[in-house]
Amino acid sequence: MPHVVGREAEQKILESIFQSTQPEFVALHGRRRVGKTFLIRNHFANKKGTVFFYVTGMKKGKLVEQISNFTEEIGETFLYPGARLEVKKNWRDTFRTLTENINASPKNKKIVIFFDEFPWMVTKNSRLLQTLEYYWNHHWSRDPRIKLIICGSASGWILKNIVNNKGGLYNRVTRTIHLEPYNLDQTKRYLNSLKIRLNHRQITHLYMVLGGIPFYLSQAEPGLSAKQIIEKLAFKKGSFLLKEFNNLYATLFDAADEHIALARIIASHRYGIGQEELISNVKKQSSGGRITTWLEDLEQTDFIVRFKPYQHDKKGLYYKIIDEYSLFYFNWIESLKGSLLESGMLKGHWDKIQNSSAWHSWSGYAFEAICYKHIQQISQALNISAAAVPYTWRYVPRKASKDQGAQIDLLFDRDDDTITICEIKYTEQPFAIDKQYAQKLKQKIETFKKITRTNKQIRLAIISANGLKETMYSEEMVDGGLVTLDDFFTH
C-alpha cells in the first residue's frame, strides 16, 4: 500500500490512540477526497496484532442495504472470506452480532472499528445513532482493546451528532481529528511521490485550481506542465473538474443547490461579504432557509472562512471563499459548461486565458486565498510572534464623505505595540513599487491610522510571489519584511 505523505501530526495521534490502554472513541471529519479513508486504512489495516473492521455507508442506500453490507463485513473480518451471516432487520441485532464476534476475538488483539461515511448509514427512522450510543456506553467502552473511529465527509453532521452530541454520546469522544487539505509544502511532497516534478511557481498555479486535495492532485500526469495539467483536467469534454463539482457538493450536503448558491455569492465578493448582506442577497434569490446552518456547513468543510475585520466587531461576521476549486469553477468553468459538455474546448484554451487581464485579476484573488491558508508560514517569514492576531481591514467611506477608501489584504496586530500591514501581490515578475504605487500605499496607511485611531507603530510588509524589485520607494516604505513564494514551502 502506498505510504501517506504529510499528515505527520495526524499519524502521531493515531499511533497514540492505538497504543492507548483505554478504549478510544475517535471522530474524524474532513471534506470529500481529502484522504480520510486512506489515512485510516494505511495506518491500521495491516497492523500486527490488530483486527481491523471497516465498513462504509452508502449514499442514499436503504436500511436493508446498509445492514446487509455491514453484516457481510462482519463475516469477512471476524470469520473468513465469503462467510455468510444472517442479515438482521435492525441495527440493534446487527450490533449484537458485531459485539459477539468482538468478544470472541483473541484477547491479545486490539480491535479497530472504522465506520466510514457514517452519516450515510444513518437512514431515516433507522435508530442507528441511538444504537451506537447504547453499545458504546454498555459494551465497547468497557473493552480497552476497542478503538472506534467514526468518519464522515459531512463535517457539520459529525460535529453536531457525534462530537457535540447532547444525548447518550455526550462527552464520549476521546479524540477529534479534522483532516484539512494539504498546504503548499505538503502538496509539493505529494506530487513528488507521484513522480511529478514542478517548481514552486507551477505548483502554486496547480494549487490555485485543485487546492490541497490529494485525490485531485493524483489526477495530474508526470511530464506535463501545470498549464497542460489544468487544460486536460478542466477544459476537455467530460473532464474530471467539470464532472466533479456537482458530485462534490451533493455528497456533502443534502441541500446541495442552496450551498452552491451561497458559495457562489461569497466567491463574487473578493474582499469578503458581511453576514447581513449575504443573508439579504440569498433571500432575494430563494426563500432563505437555514442560511446560518449552511454557512456553518461550508466553513466546517473548508470551503469558506469566517472572520471579523480589524475593529469591525459591531458589524458582525464576514465570509470569504477559500476553496480553490470552487473559486476556479465559478470563474472559468461554469459559464462554459454547456459547450464543454457538447464538444470540449479548443487546444490552448487555458493558455489563452492566462494572457488575459481577467486571469491576472483572478490569480491575485486566488493567491490571497492561498495566503489565508498559510498564515503560519507568513508570520514565520516575517518573524512575527505566534501571539499576533491576523485580520483583514476595509474602509468604504459614505457617499457624502471626502475620505478615500482603503483595503488591507492582511495585517497582524502584534503584542509588541506594533501592527504589520501586509500588501499581497501576485505578479509574473518581481513586484516593483513605483512613485504612483508608493503614494497609494501611503494613502492606505494614513487612512488606516485615521479611521482606527491606532497609536501603534505601523510596519509595511510585502507578500509577493515572485519577490520585490528594489527601488527607492521600496527602500523607503517596506520596513516590515518580505515574503516570497519559497517561504510558503516550509514545514
TORNUPA-648351 format. One record per residue (C-alpha): residue in one letter; x, y, z. Coordinates in steps of 0.25 Angstrom, whole numbers, padded with zeros to 4 digits, always signed. Example, Ala and Ser with C-alpha at 12.3 -4.5 7.8 and 13.67 -1.06 7.14 Angstrom:
2
A+0049-0018+0031/S+0055-0004+0029/
This chain:
491
M+0000+0000+0000/P+0005+0014-0003/H+0010+0022+0008/V+0004+0034+0014/V+0010+0047+0010/G+0010+0058+0021/R-0001+0056+0032/E+0011+0055+0042/A+0002+0061+0053/E-0010+0052+0050/Q-0002+0039+0049/K+0004+0043+0063/I-0009+0044+0068/L-0014+0031+0062/E-0002+0023+0068/S-0004+0029+0082/I-0019+0024+0080/F-0014+0010+0076/Q-0004+0009+0088/S-0014+0014+0098/T-0018+0005+0109/Q-0032+0011+0109/P-0044+0009+0099/E-0044+0021+0090/F-0055+0028+0082/V-0050+0036+0071/A-0057+0046+0062/L-0051+0048+0048/H-0056+0058+0038/G-0052+0066+0026/R-0057+0069+0012/R-0059+0059+0001/R-0046+0054-0006/V-0037+0059+0005/G-0031+0046+0009/K-0038+0041+0022/T-0041+0027+0018/F-0027+0025+0012/L-0021+0031+0025/I-0028+0021+0034/R-0027+0009+0025/N-0012+0011+0023/H-0009+0013+0038/F-0018+0001+0043/A-0022-0009+0032/N-0009-0017+0032/K-0004-0014+0047/K+0001-0026+0054/G-0008-0031+0066/T-0020-0024+0060/V-0034-0027+0056/F-0038-0016+0046/F-0053-0016+0044/Y-0056-0006+0032/V-0070-0003+0027/T-0075+0009+0019/G-0088+0015+0017/M-0096+0016+0004/K-0100+0030-0001/K-0116+0029-0001/G-0115+0014+0002/K-0127+0007+0008/L-0127+0002+0022/V-0127-0013+0018/E-0115-0009+0008/Q-0107-0003+0019/I-0109-0014+0029/S-0106-0025+0018/N-0093-0018+0015/F-0089-0017+0030/T-0093-0032+0032/E-0084-0036+0021/E-0072-0029+0026/I-0074-0035+0040/G-0073-0049+0033/E-0061-0045+0025/T-0053-0039+0036/F-0056-0048+0048/L-0059-0061+0041/Y-0053-0064+0027/P-0055-0058+0013/G-0068-0061+0008/A-0074-0064+0021/R-0089-0062+0021/L-0096-0058+0033/E-0111-0056+0035/V-0115-0041+0032/K-0123-0036+0043/K-0135-0026+0041/N-0130-0015+0050/W-0117-0009+0055/R-0119-0014+0070/D-0118-0028+0066/T-0107-0025+0056/F-0098-0018+0066/R-0101-0030+0075/T-0095-0039+0065/L-0083-0030+0064/T-0081-0030+0079/E-0082-0045+0080/N-0070-0046+0069/I-0062-0035+0076/N-0063-0043+0089/A-0059-0056+0082/S-0047-0050+0077/P-0033-0053+0083/K-0031-0044+0096/N-0017-0040+0092/K-0022-0033+0079/K-0027-0019+0078/I-0040-0016+0071/V-0041-0004+0062/I-0055-0002+0057/F-0055+0008+0046/F-0069+0013+0041/D-0066+0021+0029/E-0077+0031+0023/F-0085+0029+0036/P-0095+0040+0033/W-0099+0032+0020/M-0102+0020+0029/V-0112+0027+0038/T-0124+0026+0029/K-0138+0031+0034/N-0144+0024+0046/S-0132+0014+0046/R-0129+0018+0060/L-0114+0015+0057/L-0109+0027+0065/Q-0117+0022+0078/T-0112+0008+0076/L-0097+0013+0075/E-0100+0021+0088/Y-0105+0008+0095/Y-0094-0001+0090/W-0083+0009+0093/N-0088+0012+0107/H-0091-0002+0111/H-0081-0011+0103/W-0070-0005+0095/S-0066+0006+0105/R-0062-0005+0115/D-0053-0012+0106/P-0039-0006+0105/R-0036-0013+0092/I-0046-0005+0085/K-0043+0007+0076/L-0055+0013+0070/I-0054+0023+0058/I-0066+0030+0053/C-0063+0037+0040/G-0071+0046+0030/S-0069+0056+0019/A-0081+0064+0025/S-0073+0071+0036/G-0085+0078+0041/W-0093+0065+0043/I-0081+0059+0050/L-0079+0071+0059/K-0093+0072+0063/N-0097+0058+0065/I-0084+0051+0070/V-0074+0062+0075/N-0085+0071+0081/N-0096+0061+0084/K-0105+0065+0095/G-0111+0051+0097/G-0105+0037+0101/L-0091+0041+0094/Y-0089+0054+0102/N-0075+0055+0105/R-0071+0041+0100/V-0062+0045+0088/T-0048+0044+0093/R-0041+0050+0081/T-0045+0059+0069/I-0037+0060+0056/H-0041+0070+0046/L-0033+0065+0033/E-0030+0078+0025/P-0026+0080+0011/Y-0011+0080+0008/N-0003+0093+0009/L+0007+0096-0002/D+0019+0089+0005/Q+0011+0076+0006/T+0005+0078-0008/K+0020+0078-0013/R+0024+0066-0005/Y+0011+0058-0010/L+0013+0062-0025/N+0028+0057-0023/S+0023+0044-0018/L+0015+0043-0031/K+0028+0046-0039/I+0022+0060-0043/R+0033+0070-0042/L+0029+0084-0043/N+0035+0097-0038/H+0029+0105-0027/R+0022+0115-0037/Q+0016+0103-0045/I+0011+0096-0032/T+0005+0109-0028/H-0003+0110-0041/L-0008+0096-0039/Y-0012+0099-0025/M-0020+0111-0030/V-0029+0101-0037/L-0028+0088-0029/G-0025+0093-0015/G-0018+0083-0006/I-0028+0071-0009/P-0019+0059-0010/F-0029+0052-0020/Y-0030+0064-0029/L-0015+0065-0029/S-0014+0050-0032/Q-0021+0053-0046/A-0009+0060-0051/E+0001+0053-0060/P+0016+0053-0059/G+0023+0060-0070/L+0013+0071-0072/S+0014+0086-0068/A+0004+0092-0059/K-0003+0099-0071/Q-0004+0085-0078/I-0010+0078-0066/I-0020+0089-0063/E-0025+0089-0078/K-0026+0074-0078/L-0034+0073-0065/A-0043+0085-0067/F-0044+0088-0082/K-0047+0075-0089/K-0060+0068-0092/G-0065+0061-0080/S-0052+0065-0072/F-0051+0062-0057/L-0052+0076-0052/L-0065+0078-0060/K-0072+0066-0054/E-0067+0067-0040/F-0073+0080-0036/N-0088+0075-0034/N-0083+0062-0028/L-0075+0069-0018/Y-0086+0077-0012/A-0096+0066-0014/T-0088+0057-0005/L-0086+0067+0006/F-0099+0074+0007/D-0114+0070+0006/A-0117+0084+0001/A-0106+0084-0009/D-0112+0094-0018/E-0114+0104-0007/H-0100+0102-0002/I-0095+0104-0016/A-0103+0117-0018/L-0097+0122-0004/A-0083+0119-0008/R-0085+0126-0022/I-0090+0139-0015/I-0078+0139-0006/A-0068+0136-0017/S-0073+0148-0024/H-0068+0157-0013/R-0053+0158-0013/Y-0051+0165+0000/G-0062+0157+0007/I-0077+0159+0010/G-0083+0162+0023/Q-0093+0152+0028/E-0105+0162+0028/E-0103+0166+0013/L-0101+0151+0010/I-0114+0147+0016/S-0121+0159+0009/N-0115+0154-0004/V-0119+0140-0002/K-0133+0143+0002/K-0135+0151-0011/Q-0131+0138-0019/S-0139+0128-0010/S-0147+0126+0002/G-0134+0128+0011/G-0136+0115+0018/R-0126+0111+0029/I-0115+0120+0024/T-0106+0121+0037/T-0106+0105+0037/W-0102+0105+0022/L-0091+0115+0025/E-0086+0106+0037/D-0086+0094+0027/L-0078+0102+0017/E-0068+0106+0028/Q-0066+0093+0034/T-0063+0086+0021/D-0052+0097+0017/F-0060+0104+0006/I-0061+0117+0013/V-0054+0125+0025/R-0062+0133+0035/F-0055+0145+0041/K-0056+0159+0047/P-0049+0170+0041/Y-0040+0178+0050/Q-0049+0187+0059/H-0061+0183+0052/D-0067+0175+0064/K-0080+0183+0063/K-0082+0180+0049/G-0083+0165+0051/L-0076+0154+0043/Y-0071+0153+0029/Y-0068+0141+0020/K-0058+0139+0009/I-0057+0127-0001/I-0044+0119+0002/D-0047+0106-0007/E-0038+0108-0019/Y-0046+0098-0027/S-0060+0105-0025/L-0054+0119-0028/F-0048+0113-0041/Y-0060+0107-0045/F-0069+0119-0043/N-0059+0128-0051/W-0055+0119-0062/I-0063+0106-0064/E-0078+0109-0060/S-0080+0119-0071/L-0075+0110-0082/K-0081+0097-0076/G-0091+0095-0088/S-0080+0096-0098/L-0071+0087-0091/L-0081+0076-0090/E-0084+0077-0104/S-0071+0078-0111/G-0060+0081-0102/M-0051+0093-0104/L-0040+0096-0114/K-0026+0093-0110/G-0019+0104-0104/H-0031+0110-0097/W-0025+0111-0083/D-0012+0116-0089/K-0020+0127-0096/I-0028+0131-0083/Q-0015+0133-0075/N-0011+0144-0084/S-0024+0152-0081/S-0026+0163-0071/A-0037+0155-0065/W-0027+0144-0062/H-0017+0153-0055/S-0029+0159-0046/W-0034+0145-0043/S-0020+0140-0040/G-0018+0151-0030/Y-0031+0147-0023/A-0027+0132-0023/F-0013+0136-0017/E-0020+0144-0006/A-0028+0131-0002/I-0015+0123-0002/C-0009+0133+0007/Y-0020+0132+0017/K-0017+0117+0018/H-0002+0120+0020/I-0003+0130+0032/Q+0007+0122+0040/Q+0017+0122+0029/I+0015+0137+0026/S+0017+0140+0041/Q+0029+0132+0042/A+0036+0138+0030/L+0033+0152+0036/N+0038+0148+0049/I+0025+0151+0056/S+0021+0145+0069/A+0010+0134+0069/A+0002+0142+0078/A+0000+0153+0067/V-0015+0153+0063/P-0017+0153+0047/Y-0028+0161+0042/T-0033+0168+0029/W-0038+0182+0028/R-0046+0190+0019/Y-0052+0205+0019/V-0063+0209+0010/P-0066+0224+0012/R-0080+0229+0012/K-0085+0235-0001/A-0084+0249+0004/S-0070+0247+0010/K-0058+0253+0004/D-0050+0242+0010/Q-0043+0231+0001/G-0046+0217+0003/A-0035+0206+0007/Q-0034+0191+0006/I-0023+0184+0014/D-0021+0169+0010/L-0015+0165+0023/L-0010+0171+0036/F-0004+0165+0049/D-0008+0172+0062/R+0004+0169+0070/D+0007+0169+0085/D+0019+0178+0084/D+0011+0191+0081/T+0012+0189+0066/I+0003+0186+0054/T+0009+0179+0042/I+0001+0183+0029/C+0003+0173+0018/E+0001+0176+0003/I-0001+0163-0005/K+0003+0163-0019/Y+0003+0152-0030/T+0011+0156-0042/E+0019+0149-0052/Q+0032+0157-0049/P+0037+0163-0036/F+0027+0174-0032/A+0032+0188-0033/I+0027+0199-0025/D+0028+0212-0033/K+0024+0226-0029/Q+0010+0225-0032/Y+0008+0212-0024/A+0016+0217-0013/Q+0006+0229-0012/K-0005+0219-0012/L+0001+0211+0000/K+0004+0224+0008/Q-0011+0228+0006/K-0015+0214+0010/I-0007+0214+0023/E-0011+0228+0026/T-0026+0225+0025/F-0024+0213+0034/K-0017+0221+0044/K-0028+0232+0043/I-0040+0222+0044/T-0035+0212+0054/R-0029+0223+0063/T-0018+0214+0066/N-0005+0219+0073/K+0003+0206+0070/Q+0015+0206+0061/I+0012+0203+0047/R+0021+0194+0039/L+0019+0190+0024/A+0022+0176+0019/I+0021+0171+0004/I+0016+0157+0001/S+0020+0156-0013/A+0020+0142-0020/N+0032+0146-0029/G+0039+0155-0020/L+0041+0170-0019/K+0049+0179-0029/E+0058+0189-0021/T+0054+0203-0024/M+0056+0216-0016/Y+0041+0215-0012/S+0043+0200-0007/E+0055+0204+0002/E+0047+0216+0007/M+0034+0209+0011/V+0036+0194+0013/D+0041+0192+0027/G+0033+0180+0032/G+0039+0170+0023/L+0037+0162+0010/V+0030+0148+0008/T+0032+0141-0005/L+0027+0128-0011/D+0038+0120-0005/D+0034+0124+0009/F+0021+0117+0007/F+0028+0103+0004/T+0033+0101+0019/H+0029+0091+0029/
